[in-house]
Amino acid sequence: MTRMGVTSVIFTPSALEALPRALRVPSLRILSVGGEKCSSAIVSTYGADYRILNQYGPAEATIMTT
C-alpha cells in the first residue's frame, strides 16, 4: 500500500484485526470497514491516524458497491 500510494482502503473488521497493529501507511487517509460490526478496539487503534468510515448496516451493500 505504501509503495502504491494508496489513500483509501476497505476491510472487514476481522481482516483488519488480522493485520499487524503497527499498520502505518503514510499516504492512507481513509479506512473503511464493513461486512460485520466494527469494534471500539479498531477505532481506538486506528482512529487517531485515519478517518474511519463504518459502512456496516442495512444499506451496506448499496454503499460498498456504489
VENKAKA-V210401 format. One line per field, one symbol per residue. burial: I if it has 16 or more other ideal C-beta (glycine too) atoms within 10 Angstrom, else O. Layout:
BEGIN
burial=???
END
This chain:
BEGIN
burial=OOOOOOOOIOIOIOOIOOOOOOOOIOOIOOIIIIIOOIOOOIOOIIOOOIOIOOIIOOOOOOOOOO
END
